[in-house]
Amino acid sequence: MNDKLANPKVVGYAAIFITGWMYSMYNAGWFMQQPTHLDLVTGMIIGGVLVAVVGILSFFRGETYETSLFLGLGAFFFTVSLTYMQSAGNNMVSADHGWLHIVFAVFFFYLWLGAMKKGLFVNLFLLGLWLTFLALAISNWTTALFLTYIAGYLGLITSLLAAWLSVSDMLSAETDTAGA
């Protein structure tokens, strides 16, 4: 009998990939208008609740970096989804998103500095998150549309890095159990 628990990071990074990809396609200009039903499903459920649950599971595994990352991203996606749903009926874009994005840009920069001893792809992922959120914040404040597009493509690349981290964590877990 194998008493080893599954690695929650696999699901967490996969959820970040899905949610980040959905949001970044809109920011990259692939759609004219962001569909609110996708905000609810991907933002609140997958990006908010599921990622936060992975953060809690990481806490019980003693993984400080992962706990901070997943709970932080879960809080971000849940908050953004709620504000998009609230503003959808009002036909307004919230200028407060600039402040939300800059706060999370600082948070991801902080995590990036703390995770320097992690692998290359973790560092690239956090760098991508930081630059994406920084570009979104500046874009919201200056209404420079090209920065939104840049943030969208940075987000797409960062989402692909999250997918890679999910797959690599899954494969390393499979390798560990195969040798047991």
Secondary structure, 3 states (H helix, E strand, C coil): CCCCCCCCHHHHHHHHHHHHHHHHHHHCCCCCCCCHHHHHHHHHHHHHHHHHHHHHHHHHCCCHHHHHHHHHHHHHHHHHHHHHHHHHCCCCCCCHHHHHHHHHHHHHHHHHHHCCCCCHHHHHHHHHHHHHHHHHHHHHHHCCHHHHHHHHHHHHHHHHHHHHHHHHHHHHHHHHHHCC
